[in-house]
């Protein structure tokens, strides 16, 4: 069944991916009508999240952000599909870096990097970074259920010297690269919600106490890697600007979870500036009422 699904769906995705951008975003507008206006995909989750973190906003303001978010979400979906066939030149023209010298500086120091980001703006095209730097790229991801689509996604990322590894593979793979003396940059989308029973750290995110993933920080300390955050700004439709900010070059100088807390504060700053570009469909605050006694 997985192969049949792949055979049926892949040609459609490929046809969408070769559309010129003008038509691609027209398709995104069409998708918006179905996802938001007709089917209301996770609309209740989005509005619940927005009301939680913005209790002082009116229903009109919440509705406006919700609509803007769904427009952006649909753009993200079609841009992800466009990754199948987009040229390197086109991606470089649309996804720019304001201060790539931050990464270049770590090249000269022969330092590997833990690169942290959130589900904000556009993280799909960050892989074009590998065409500018010497670091070998790894990104931690959740393996797709369909093995054929999973292989396709891995192949797309590999075009730019980036490799996808699962959470379970991460420690072993990065330890091995370190033993080989490889210079690596390792991407973590670190704002997901871990299981409440398995969380090591709880703190406030957008004013609400929630469990937080700490894997990126713990790996940085174990492997002595610099920690860098990247933020994404949407310039206009289909154009993004990424800025790097070094959190620390010496992770072991920080108390446990301090780096994680700094990361979440940086994410909050992005959200407060333009909330419509955060991924509100995730149930990020679902464990807010389940804080164990030892974390209170």
C-alpha positions in Angstrom: 0.0 0.0 0.0 2.9 2.4 0.8 4.3 1.9 -2.7 0.9 2.4 -4.3 0.3 5.6 -2.4 3.8 6.9 -3.4 3.1 6.0 -7.1 -0.2 7.8 -7.1 0.8 10.9 -5.0 4.4 11.6 -6.2 3.4 12.6 -9.8 0.9 15.1 -8.4 3.5 16.6 -6.1 6.1 16.8 -8.9 3.6 18.6 -11.2 2.9 21.1 -8.4 6.6 21.6 -7.8 7.3 22.6 -11.4 4.7 25.4 -11.4 6.1 28.9 -11.7 5.9 30.7 -8.4 3.0 32.9 -9.5 0.9 29.8 -10.2 2.3 28.0 -7.1 1.0 30.8 -4.8 -2.3 30.8 -6.7 -2.5 27.1 -5.8 -1.7 28.1 -2.2 -4.6 30.5 -2.2 -6.9 27.7 -3.4 -5.5 25.4 -0.7 -6.3 28.1 1.9 -9.9 28.1 1.0 -10.2 24.3 1.7 -7.9 24.2 4.7 -9.3 27.2 6.5 -12.6 28.3 5.0 -14.2 25.0 4.2 -12.7 22.2 6.3 -11.2 24.3 9.1 -8.2 22.1 9.6 -7.3 22.2 13.3 -9.0 25.6 13.5 -10.1 25.0 17.1 -6.6 24.1 18.1 -5.2 27.3 16.5 -7.7 29.5 18.2 -7.3 27.8 21.6 -3.5 28.3 21.4 -3.9 31.9 20.4 -6.4 32.7 23.2 -4.1 31.0 25.7 -1.0 33.0 24.9 -2.7 36.2 24.0 -5.5 36.5 26.7 -5.7 40.3 26.2 -6.4 40.1 22.4 -10.0 40.5 21.2 -11.8 37.8 19.2 -11.4 40.1 16.1 -7.6 40.2 16.6 -7.5 36.4 17.2 -9.5 35.8 14.0 -7.2 38.1 12.0 -4.1 36.3 13.2 -5.8 32.9 12.5 -6.5 33.9 8.9 -3.0 35.2 8.3 -1.5 32.0 9.9 -3.5 29.7 7.5 -2.3 31.8 4.5 1.3 31.3 5.7 0.8 27.6 6.4 -0.5 27.0 2.9 2.5 28.9 1.5 4.8 26.7 3.6 3.2 23.5 2.3 3.6 24.5 -1.4 7.1 25.8 -0.8 8.0 22.4 0.8 6.6 20.7 -2.4 8.6 23.2 -4.5 11.8 21.8 -2.9 11.5 18.8 -5.2 12.6 20.7 -8.2 13.6 24.3 -7.2 17.0 25.3 -8.5 19.8 26.3 -6.2 19.9 29.8 -7.7 16.1 30.3 -7.1 16.4 29.1 -3.5 19.4 31.4 -2.8 17.5 34.3 -4.3 14.5 33.6 -1.9 16.2 32.5 1.2 19.0 34.8 2.3 21.3 35.0 5.3 22.0 38.4 7.0 25.1 37.4 8.9 26.5 34.1 7.6 29.9 35.3 9.1 28.7 33.9 12.4 28.9 30.4 10.9 32.1 31.2 9.0 33.7 32.2 12.3 33.1 28.8 13.7 34.7 27.3 10.6 37.9 29.1 11.3 37.8 27.9 14.9 37.1 24.3 13.7 34.0 24.2 15.9 30.9 22.1 15.3 27.5 23.7 15.9 24.2 22.8 17.4 21.8 25.0 15.4 18.4 25.6 17.2 15.3 27.0 15.7 11.5 26.9 16.2 8.5 26.2 13.9 8.5 29.8 12.9 8.7 31.6 9.6 10.3 29.1 7.2 12.6 26.4 8.2 12.2 24.2 5.1 14.7 26.0 3.0 17.4 26.4 5.7 19.2 23.5 4.0 20.6 25.9 1.3 22.9 27.1 4.1 25.1 24.1 3.2 26.1 25.7 -0.1 27.8 28.5 1.7 29.6 26.7 4.5 32.1 23.8 5.0 30.2 22.2 7.9 28.5 18.9 7.0 24.8 19.2 7.8 22.7 17.0 10.0 19.0 17.6 10.9 17.1 15.7 13.5 13.7 14.6 12.2 10.8 12.2 12.7 10.9 9.4 10.2 7.9 9.4 7.8 5.5 6.4 8.1 5.7 5.8 4.3 9.3 4.6 3.6 9.2 5.7 0.0 8.3 9.3 0.9 10.9 9.1 3.7 13.5 8.1 1.2 12.5 11.0 -1.1 12.8 13.6 1.7 16.2 12.3 2.6 17.3 12.5 -1.1 16.1 16.1 -1.4 18.1 17.2 1.7 21.2 15.3 0.5 21.4 17.6 -2.5 22.9 20.3 -0.3 25.1 18.0 1.8 22.5 17.7 4.6 21.5 14.4 6.1 18.4 13.6 8.2 18.8 11.5 11.3 16.2 10.4 13.8 16.3 11.2 17.5 17.4 7.7 18.4 20.3 7.9 15.9 21.5 11.4 16.9 23.9 10.7 19.8 25.6 7.8 18.0 25.9 9.6 14.7 27.3 12.9 16.1 29.7 11.0 18.5 31.0 9.2 15.5 31.4 12.3 13.4 33.3 13.9 16.3 35.7 10.9 16.5 36.4 11.3 12.8 37.2 15.0 13.3 34.3 16.1 11.0 33.0 19.6 11.2 29.3 19.5 11.5 26.3 21.8 11.9 23.3 20.0 13.5 19.8 21.3 13.2 17.2 20.9 16.0 13.7 22.2 15.8 13.4 22.4 19.5 10.0 23.9 20.4 7.9 20.7 20.2 6.0 19.4 23.2 7.6 16.3 24.9 5.6 13.8 26.8 4.9 15.2 30.3 6.0 12.0 32.0 9.4 12.1 30.1 10.2 15.8 30.4 13.3 16.8 32.4 12.5 20.5 32.4 9.5 22.7 32.7 9.3 26.4 32.4 7.2 29.2 31.0 6.7 29.6 27.2 4.5 32.5 26.2 3.5 32.9 29.9 2.4 29.3 30.3 4.4 26.6 32.2 5.1 23.6 29.8 7.5 20.7 29.4 10.5 21.5 27.2 12.8 19.5 25.0 16.4 19.7 26.3 18.1 17.3 23.9 19.9 20.0 21.9 21.4 21.5 25.0 22.4 18.2 26.5 24.2 17.2 23.2 25.9 20.5 23.0 27.3 20.0 26.5 28.2 16.3 26.0 30.0 17.0 22.7 31.2 20.5 23.5 29.5 22.2 20.5 28.7 25.9 20.1 25.0 26.7 20.3 23.5 29.0 17.6 19.9 30.1 17.2 18.5 31.2 13.9 15.5 33.4 13.4 13.5 33.8 10.2 11.9 36.9 8.9 9.3 36.9 6.1 10.2 39.8 3.8 7.4 39.2 1.3 5.6 36.2 -0.1 8.1 33.5 -0.9 11.1 35.5 0.4 12.8 35.0 3.7 15.7 36.4 5.7 17.6 34.4 8.3 19.7 35.8 11.1 22.0 33.8 13.3 22.6 34.5 17.0 25.3 32.7 19.0 23.8 31.6 22.4 27.2 30.3 23.6 30.5 28.9 22.5 31.0 27.3 25.9 27.8 25.3 26.8 29.3 23.7 29.8 29.6 27.1 31.5 25.8 27.2 31.8 23.6 25.6 34.4 21.5 22.7 33.2 18.5 24.0 31.1 19.7 27.6 31.1 20.5 27.3 27.3 17.0 25.9 26.7 15.4 28.8 28.6 17.4 31.3 26.5 16.3 29.5 23.3 12.6 29.8 24.3 12.9 33.5 25.1 14.3 34.1 21.7 11.4 32.2 20.1 9.0 34.3 22.2 10.6 37.5 20.7 9.8 36.2 17.2 6.3 35.3 18.0 5.5 38.6 19.7 6.8 40.5 16.6 4.7 38.6 14.1 2.6 35.8 15.6 1.0 34.7 12.3 4.2 33.0 11.3 4.3 30.5 14.2 3.0 27.0 13.7 -0.2 27.2 15.8 -1.6 23.9 14.7 0.7 22.1 17.1 -0.8 21.3 20.5 2.2 23.0 22.2 0.5 23.8 25.4 -1.5 20.5 25.9 0.4 19.5 29.1 0.1 22.9 30.8 -2.1 21.5 33.6 0.1 18.4 34.2 3.2 19.7 35.9 4.6 17.1 38.3 5.0 18.1 41.9 8.8 18.1 41.7 8.8 20.7 39.0 6.4 23.2 40.7 
